[in-house]
């Protein structure tokens, strides 16, 4: 190894495949064992947690101690130890006899730390001894020449916080996304994909919006198939665009509050993509119904987990992909997914999601809150009609709608008169969120429809508007 190799690792910092130790061999057996049970890794002795090089003395003695510790693992772990300047570089190659233990205990790498697991959990986690996780296996369809484009590399480099001057192959190799044989892993392919279906035909996400509470009538359908990180953002944006959004005016500034917590939805989408079984021929599916939002991923629970473990512990099915998403800050809190989702829903004041698990599927269903004056809002926003219908945005306040329709009873009125009746100051907000909505719903009509911007334009109540006005007055009494 050269000093430049050391500088590259220091620039990337600690992570799934890199551990810094200031001095000595304390807990070294734990770290070697954890790397051996994962994809391998590098331990740098003589580096502080902050990445400062302090170096160590008597390298020959320390090398012997490291080798002795590695041989004490069960089964013994083969490591490579060498000096790079004042630092001792310990390489733990990918191993073939998993699971490994040290001192009778089993450890696994999770994010940037090592966690203890029981032997049965280790066995189940790896399905059987010697089986490598699918995300760590080579992706034969990925071509460095054709698929590692400048556009995708720049996007990935920024997300993964890789120094701009670092060579792509060097960075990908140090992050274990690129194997020693020069082949991209599946995790790397999924994060660098322009179209993920090229590497896994069912690795995309299918979203659908339904009328009512069943799958009889589809109102809208979208598919997303870019890289995993991009799909997370796109799917969350899609869900938010199809559910209700409350507009709250605070200090003249408008705030938008989705009916379901965005953070909880994002965490669920991240989990669906990070922990799904990519060997399955099914894709992640998102269903939006009138009464719920369902996010379904193929694969059931990872080996070694039961339903009772949900919200208590986490065993990533795709540890390399999961660690990279954590590095890219798509995953905020390792091991707290379900617990955090439930907590976010409680804090937001909505019902906790229902979790359903089967052998081949994992489903999270968010109950949608019932909207006040739901029939009135459906009428105002055209839900279920051929007009501009989904999503309904509330509250387009019932009180303000009532004021506008009541003001129209006097006959043909100006925009200024309608806005004055609501007490609203922001002309653009009134026009977009109230006037245009009521016109589009057929509750109001223009006196000069062919010239909508005419200075002589007036507005009047339609028969449909009169019917709704009567209903609103009835609800107010």
C-alpha positions as CSV (number, residue, x, y, z in Angstrom):
1,X,0.0,0.0,0.0
2,X,1.1,3.6,-0.7
3,X,0.6,6.8,1.2
4,X,-1.8,7.9,-1.5
5,X,-4.0,4.8,-0.7
6,X,-4.0,5.8,2.9
7,X,-4.9,9.4,2.0
8,X,-7.9,8.1,-0.1
9,X,-9.3,6.1,2.8
10,X,-8.8,8.9,5.3
11,X,-10.7,11.2,2.9
12,X,-13.6,8.8,2.8
13,X,-13.7,8.4,6.6
14,X,-15.0,5.5,8.7
15,X,-17.8,3.4,7.3
16,X,-19.1,0.0,6.5
17,X,-15.7,-1.2,5.2
18,X,-13.2,1.0,7.2
19,X,-12.4,1.3,10.9
20,X,-10.0,3.7,12.6
21,X,-8.2,2.8,15.8
22,X,-5.9,5.2,17.7
23,X,-3.6,2.5,19.2
24,X,-3.2,-1.0,20.4
25,X,-5.4,-4.1,19.8
26,X,-8.3,-3.5,22.2
27,X,-11.5,-4.9,20.7
28,X,-9.5,-5.8,17.5
29,X,-10.9,-9.3,17.5
30,X,-14.4,-8.0,17.5
31,X,-13.7,-5.7,14.5
32,X,-11.9,-8.5,12.5
33,X,-14.7,-10.9,13.1
34,X,-17.3,-8.3,12.1
35,X,-15.5,-7.6,8.8
36,X,-15.1,-11.3,8.2
37,X,-18.8,-11.8,8.5
38,X,-19.5,-8.9,6.1
39,X,-17.7,-8.1,2.9
40,X,-14.3,-7.6,4.4
41,X,-12.7,-4.3,5.3
42,X,-9.7,-2.3,6.4
43,X,-8.6,-1.4,10.0
44,X,-6.2,1.4,10.3
45,X,-4.3,1.5,13.6
46,X,-2.7,4.8,14.4
47,X,-5.7,6.9,13.3
48,X,-8.1,8.8,15.6
49,X,-11.9,8.7,15.2
50,X,-11.6,12.2,13.6
51,X,-9.2,10.8,10.9
52,X,-6.0,12.3,12.4
53,X,-2.8,10.4,11.8
54,X,-1.0,9.8,15.1
55,X,0.9,6.6,14.2
56,X,1.9,3.7,16.4
57,X,5.3,2.4,17.5
58,X,7.0,-1.1,17.3
59,X,5.2,-2.2,14.2
60,X,6.7,-5.7,14.2
61,X,5.4,-6.5,17.6
62,X,2.0,-5.1,16.8
63,X,1.8,-7.1,13.5
64,X,2.4,-10.3,15.5
65,X,-0.3,-9.4,17.9
66,X,-2.8,-8.7,15.1
67,X,-2.0,-12.0,13.4
68,X,-2.4,-13.9,16.7
69,X,-5.8,-12.3,17.3
70,X,-7.0,-13.1,13.8
71,X,-5.9,-16.7,14.2
72,X,-7.8,-16.9,17.5
73,X,-11.1,-16.4,15.7
74,X,-13.3,-19.4,15.0
75,X,-12.6,-20.4,12.3
76,X,-9.3,-18.5,11.9
77,X,-9.5,-15.3,9.8
78,X,-6.7,-14.7,7.2
79,X,-5.6,-11.0,7.4
80,X,-2.9,-9.0,5.7
81,X,-0.9,-6.5,7.8
82,X,1.6,-3.9,6.6
83,X,3.0,-0.5,7.5
84,X,2.1,2.6,5.7
85,X,4.2,5.4,7.2
86,X,3.5,5.4,10.9
87,X,0.1,3.6,10.4
88,X,-0.5,-0.2,10.6
89,X,-2.8,-1.2,7.8
90,X,-4.9,-4.4,8.5
91,X,-6.8,-5.8,5.6
92,X,-9.6,-8.3,6.2
93,X,-10.4,-9.9,2.8
94,X,-13.8,-11.3,2.1
95,X,-14.1,-14.7,3.8
96,X,-15.7,-17.9,2.6
97,X,-16.4,-19.8,5.9
98,X,-19.1,-17.5,7.5
99,X,-20.1,-17.2,10.2
100,X,-17.0,-16.2,12.3
101,X,-16.8,-15.8,16.0
102,X,-14.3,-14.4,18.5
103,X,-14.2,-15.3,22.1
104,X,-17.4,-17.3,21.6
105,X,-19.4,-14.3,20.4
106,X,-20.5,-13.4,16.9
107,X,-20.3,-9.9,15.4
108,X,-21.5,-8.3,12.2
109,X,-20.7,-4.9,10.6
110,X,-23.7,-2.6,10.5
111,X,-23.1,0.9,9.2
112,X,-19.9,2.2,10.7
113,X,-20.0,0.0,13.8
114,X,-19.8,-3.7,14.8
115,X,-22.8,-5.3,16.5
116,X,-22.9,-8.6,18.4
117,X,-25.3,-11.3,17.3
118,X,-26.1,-14.8,18.3
119,X,-24.9,-17.7,16.3
120,X,-28.3,-18.7,15.2
121,X,-29.0,-15.2,14.0
122,X,-25.7,-15.2,12.1
123,X,-26.6,-18.5,10.5
124,X,-30.0,-17.4,9.5
125,X,-28.7,-14.0,8.4
126,X,-26.4,-15.5,5.8
127,X,-29.0,-18.2,4.9
128,X,-26.3,-20.8,5.1
129,X,-22.5,-20.8,5.7
130,X,-20.6,-19.4,2.8
131,X,-23.5,-17.7,1.0
132,X,-22.7,-14.1,0.1
133,X,-25.4,-11.4,0.1
134,X,-26.9,-10.8,-3.3
135,X,-26.0,-7.1,-3.2
136,X,-22.3,-8.0,-2.7
137,X,-22.2,-10.4,-5.7
138,X,-20.8,-9.2,-9.1
139,X,-23.3,-7.7,-11.5
140,X,-22.3,-9.3,-14.8
141,X,-24.5,-6.8,-16.8
142,X,-22.7,-3.7,-15.5
143,X,-20.0,-2.4,-17.9
144,X,-17.6,0.2,-16.5
145,X,-17.1,1.5,-20.0
146,X,-20.7,1.9,-20.9
147,X,-22.6,2.3,-17.6
148,X,-20.3,4.3,-15.4
149,X,-21.2,7.6,-17.1
150,X,-19.9,11.0,-16.1
151,X,-23.4,12.2,-15.3
152,X,-24.2,9.3,-12.9
153,X,-20.7,9.4,-11.3
154,X,-21.0,13.1,-10.6
155,X,-24.4,12.5,-9.0
156,X,-23.3,9.5,-7.0
157,X,-20.0,11.2,-5.9
158,X,-21.9,14.2,-4.4
159,X,-24.4,12.0,-2.7
160,X,-21.7,9.7,-1.2
161,X,-19.5,12.6,-0.2
162,X,-16.5,11.4,-2.3
163,X,-13.7,14.0,-2.9
164,X,-14.0,15.5,-6.3
165,X,-10.3,14.8,-7.1
166,X,-10.6,11.1,-6.3
167,X,-10.5,8.6,-9.2
168,X,-13.9,6.7,-9.6
169,X,-12.3,3.3,-9.6
170,X,-10.3,4.0,-6.5
171,X,-13.3,5.3,-4.6
172,X,-15.6,2.4,-5.7
173,X,-13.0,-0.1,-4.8
174,X,-12.4,1.3,-1.4
175,X,-16.1,1.4,-0.8
176,X,-16.3,-2.3,-1.8
177,X,-18.7,-1.5,-4.6
178,X,-16.1,-2.6,-7.1
179,X,-14.5,-6.0,-6.6
180,X,-10.8,-6.7,-6.8
181,X,-11.5,-8.4,-10.2
182,X,-12.9,-5.1,-11.5
183,X,-16.5,-6.2,-11.6
184,X,-19.2,-3.9,-10.1
185,X,-21.3,-5.4,-7.3
186,X,-25.1,-5.3,-7.6
187,X,-25.2,-2.7,-4.9
188,X,-22.9,-0.5,-7.0
189,X,-25.0,-1.1,-10.1
190,X,-28.2,-0.2,-8.3
191,X,-26.7,3.1,-7.1
192,X,-25.2,4.1,-10.5
193,X,-28.1,2.9,-12.7
194,X,-29.7,5.2,-15.3
195,X,-32.3,2.4,-15.6
196,X,-32.1,-0.1,-12.8
197,X,-34.1,-2.7,-14.9
198,X,-31.1,-3.2,-17.0
199,X,-29.4,-5.0,-14.0
200,X,-32.5,-6.4,-12.3
201,X,-35.7,-6.5,-14.4
202,X,-37.9,-6.2,-11.3
203,X,-35.9,-3.7,-9.2
204,X,-38.1,-0.8,-10.1
205,X,-41.1,0.7,-8.2
206,X,-44.7,0.6,-9.4
207,X,-47.1,3.2,-8.0
208,X,-50.9,3.4,-8.5
209,X,-53.7,5.7,-7.3
210,X,-57.1,4.0,-7.0
211,X,-60.6,5.3,-6.7
212,X,-62.2,4.2,-3.4
213,X,-60.8,1.5,-1.2
214,X,-60.1,-1.4,-3.7
215,X,-58.2,-2.0,-6.9
216,X,-61.2,-1.9,-9.2
217,X,-60.5,1.5,-10.8
218,X,-57.1,3.0,-11.4
219,X,-57.0,6.8,-11.5
220,X,-53.2,7.1,-12.1
221,X,-50.2,4.9,-12.5
222,X,-46.5,5.6,-12.5
223,X,-43.3,3.6,-12.6
224,X,-39.9,4.6,-11.4
225,X,-36.7,2.9,-12.5
226,X,-33.6,5.1,-12.0
227,X,-31.0,4.4,-9.4
228,X,-32.1,3.5,-5.9
229,X,-31.4,6.9,-4.3
230,X,-33.4,8.7,-7.1
231,X,-36.3,6.3,-6.8
232,X,-36.6,7.1,-3.1
233,X,-37.1,10.8,-3.8
234,X,-39.4,10.2,-6.8
235,X,-41.7,7.8,-5.0
236,X,-42.0,10.0,-1.9
237,X,-42.8,13.0,-4.2
238,X,-45.4,10.9,-6.0
239,X,-47.2,9.9,-2.8
240,X,-47.2,13.5,-1.5
241,X,-48.7,14.7,-4.8
242,X,-51.6,12.3,-4.4
243,X,-52.6,12.7,-0.8
244,X,-54.3,15.7,0.9
245,X,-52.2,18.7,1.8
246,X,-53.4,21.3,4.3
247,X,-52.3,24.9,3.6
248,X,-51.7,26.9,6.8
249,X,-51.0,30.6,6.8
250,X,-48.6,31.7,9.5
251,X,-47.2,35.2,9.6
252,X,-48.2,35.8,5.9
253,X,-46.2,32.7,4.9
254,X,-48.0,29.6,3.6
255,X,-47.0,26.3,5.1
256,X,-48.0,22.9,3.6
257,X,-48.8,20.0,5.9
258,X,-49.4,16.6,4.2
259,X,-52.1,14.5,5.9
260,X,-49.4,11.8,6.6
261,X,-45.9,12.6,7.9
262,X,-43.4,12.9,5.1
263,X,-40.5,11.5,7.2
264,X,-42.5,8.4,8.0
265,X,-43.4,7.8,4.4
266,X,-39.8,8.4,3.3
267,X,-38.4,6.0,6.0
268,X,-40.9,3.3,4.8
269,X,-39.9,3.8,1.1
270,X,-36.2,3.6,2.0
271,X,-36.8,0.4,4.0
272,X,-38.7,-1.1,1.1
273,X,-35.9,-0.5,-1.4
274,X,-33.0,-1.2,1.0
275,X,-34.3,-4.4,2.6
276,X,-36.3,-6.0,-0.3
277,X,-35.2,-9.3,-1.8
278,X,-33.7,-8.3,-5.1
279,X,-33.7,-12.0,-6.2
280,X,-37.5,-11.9,-6.4
281,X,-39.3,-11.4,-9.7
282,X,-41.7,-9.0,-8.0
283,X,-41.1,-5.2,-7.6
284,X,-41.8,-2.8,-4.8
285,X,-45.4,-1.6,-5.1
286,X,-47.1,1.6,-3.7
287,X,-50.9,1.7,-3.6
288,X,-52.8,4.9,-2.7
289,X,-56.5,4.3,-1.7
290,X,-59.1,6.7,-0.4
291,X,-58.6,5.3,3.2
292,X,-54.9,4.2,3.2
293,X,-51.4,4.2,1.6
294,X,-49.8,0.8,1.2
295,X,-46.1,0.2,0.6
296,X,-45.3,-3.4,-0.2
297,X,-41.9,-5.0,-0.8
298,X,-41.0,-8.5,-1.8
299,X,-39.0,-10.8,0.4
300,X,-40.8,-11.0,3.8
301,X,-38.5,-10.6,6.8
302,X,-34.7,-11.1,6.5
303,X,-33.4,-14.4,7.8
304,X,-32.9,-14.4,11.6
305,X,-35.8,-12.0,12.3
306,X,-39.4,-12.5,13.5
307,X,-42.4,-10.2,13.7
308,X,-41.6,-9.8,17.4
309,X,-38.3,-8.2,16.5
310,X,-39.9,-5.4,14.5
311,X,-39.0,-2.1,16.0
312,X,-36.5,-3.7,18.3
313,X,-33.6,-4.8,16.1
314,X,-32.6,-4.6,12.5
315,X,-30.9,-7.1,10.2
316,X,-30.3,-5.6,6.8
317,X,-30.9,-8.1,3.9
318,X,-28.6,-6.0,1.7
319,X,-25.9,-4.7,4.1
320,X,-23.6,-3.1,1.5
321,X,-26.5,-1.2,-0.2
322,X,-27.9,-0.3,3.3
323,X,-24.5,1.0,4.4
324,X,-24.1,3.1,1.3
325,X,-27.6,4.6,1.7
326,X,-26.6,5.5,5.3
327,X,-23.5,7.1,4.0
328,X,-25.6,9.0,1.5
329,X,-27.9,10.1,4.4
330,X,-31.0,8.4,2.9
331,X,-30.9,6.3,6.1
332,X,-30.7,8.5,9.2
333,X,-30.9,6.1,12.2
334,X,-29.6,2.6,11.7
335,X,-31.8,-0.1,13.3
336,X,-34.7,2.2,14.2
337,X,-36.8,2.0,11.0
338,X,-40.2,0.6,12.2
339,X,-39.8,2.1,15.7
340,X,-39.1,5.5,14.2
341,X,-42.0,5.3,11.7
342,X,-44.4,4.6,14.5
343,X,-43.0,7.4,16.6
344,X,-43.2,9.9,13.8
345,X,-46.9,9.0,13.2
346,X,-47.7,9.4,16.9
347,X,-45.9,12.8,17.0
348,X,-47.8,13.9,13.9
349,X,-51.1,13.0,15.4
350,X,-52.1,10.2,13.0
351,X,-52.7,6.5,13.4
352,X,-49.7,4.2,13.4
353,X,-49.2,2.1,10.3
354,X,-50.4,-1.5,10.1
355,X,-47.6,-4.0,9.4
356,X,-48.3,-7.3,7.7
357,X,-45.6,-9.9,7.1
358,X,-45.7,-13.1,5.0
359,X,-43.1,-15.5,3.7
360,X,-42.7,-13.5,0.5
361,X,-44.0,-10.0,1.3
362,X,-43.7,-7.1,3.7
363,X,-46.4,-4.5,3.8
364,X,-46.8,-1.2,5.6
365,X,-50.2,0.4,5.5
366,X,-50.8,4.0,6.6
367,X,-54.5,4.8,7.5
368,X,-55.4,8.1,5.9
369,X,-57.1,10.5,8.3
370,X,-60.8,11.3,7.6
371,X,-61.2,14.8,6.4
372,X,-63.6,17.2,8.0
373,X,-66.6,18.0,5.8
374,X,-65.4,15.3,3.5
375,X,-68.4,15.5,1.1
376,X,-68.1,19.3,0.9
377,X,-64.4,19.1,0.1
378,X,-65.0,16.4,-2.5
379,X,-67.5,18.6,-4.2
380,X,-65.2,21.7,-4.1
381,X,-62.2,19.8,-5.5
382,X,-64.0,17.5,-7.9
383,X,-62.9,14.2,-6.4
384,X,-64.1,11.3,-8.5
385,X,-65.3,13.5,-11.3
386,X,-63.8,14.1,-14.8
387,X,-62.6,17.6,-13.7
388,X,-59.4,18.5,-11.9
389,X,-59.8,16.0,-9.1
390,X,-56.8,14.4,-7.4
391,X,-55.4,15.2,-4.9
392,X,-58.0,17.2,-3.0
393,X,-56.3,20.1,-1.2
394,X,-57.8,21.2,2.0
395,X,-59.0,23.1,3.8
396,X,-59.7,25.6,1.0
397,X,-61.4,26.6,4.2
398,X,-65.1,25.8,4.4
399,X,-65.7,29.2,6.1
400,X,-63.9,31.1,3.3
401,X,-65.8,29.0,0.6
402,X,-69.0,29.9,2.3
403,X,-68.1,33.6,2.3
404,X,-67.3,33.5,-1.4
405,X,-70.5,31.7,-2.4
406,X,-72.6,33.9,-0.2
407,X,-71.1,37.1,-1.7
408,X,-72.0,35.7,-5.1
409,X,-75.7,35.6,-4.2
410,X,-76.0,39.4,-4.8
411,X,-75.6,38.8,-8.5
412,X,-72.6,39.6,-10.7
413,X,-69.6,40.5,-8.6
414,X,-65.9,41.4,-9.1
415,X,-62.9,39.4,-8.0
416,X,-62.1,42.2,-5.5
417,X,-65.6,41.9,-3.9
418,X,-65.2,38.1,-3.6
419,X,-61.7,38.4,-2.1
420,X,-62.8,41.1,0.3
421,X,-65.6,38.8,1.6
422,X,-62.9,36.3,2.7
423,X,-60.7,38.8,4.4
424,X,-57.7,37.5,2.5
425,X,-54.9,39.9,1.5
426,X,-52.9,37.8,-0.9
427,X,-54.4,38.2,-4.4
428,X,-52.4,35.4,-6.0
429,X,-53.2,32.9,-3.2
430,X,-56.9,33.7,-3.4
431,X,-57.0,33.3,-7.2
432,X,-55.1,30.0,-7.3
433,X,-56.5,28.3,-4.2
434,X,-60.1,29.5,-4.2
435,X,-61.3,31.4,-7.3
436,X,-59.8,29.0,-9.9
437,X,-60.9,25.9,-7.8
438,X,-64.5,27.1,-7.5
439,X,-64.6,28.0,-11.3
440,X,-63.1,24.6,-12.2
441,X,-65.6,22.8,-10.0
442,X,-68.6,24.6,-11.7
443,X,-69.7,26.4,-8.5
444,X,-68.9,29.8,-10.0
445,X,-68.9,31.0,-13.6
446,X,-67.5,34.0,-15.5
447,X,-69.8,36.5,-17.2
448,X,-67.3,36.8,-20.0
449,X,-65.7,33.3,-20.3
450,X,-64.1,34.1,-23.6
451,X,-62.0,36.9,-22.1
452,X,-61.0,35.7,-18.6
453,X,-58.7,38.7,-18.0
454,X,-61.1,41.3,-19.1
455,X,-61.4,44.4,-16.8
456,X,-65.2,44.0,-17.1
457,X,-65.1,40.4,-15.9
458,X,-67.6,39.5,-13.2
459,X,-68.5,36.2,-11.4
460,X,-71.9,34.7,-10.5
461,X,-73.2,31.7,-8.7
462,X,-74.2,28.6,-10.7
463,X,-77.1,26.3,-9.8
464,X,-74.6,23.8,-8.6
465,X,-73.1,26.5,-6.4
466,X,-76.5,27.4,-4.9
467,X,-77.0,23.7,-4.0
468,X,-73.6,23.5,-2.3
469,X,-74.3,26.8,-0.5
470,X,-77.5,25.5,1.0
471,X,-75.5,22.4,2.2
472,X,-72.8,24.6,3.7
473,X,-75.4,26.7,5.6
474,X,-77.0,23.5,6.8
475,X,-73.7,22.2,8.1
476,X,-73.0,25.6,9.8
477,X,-76.3,25.6,11.6
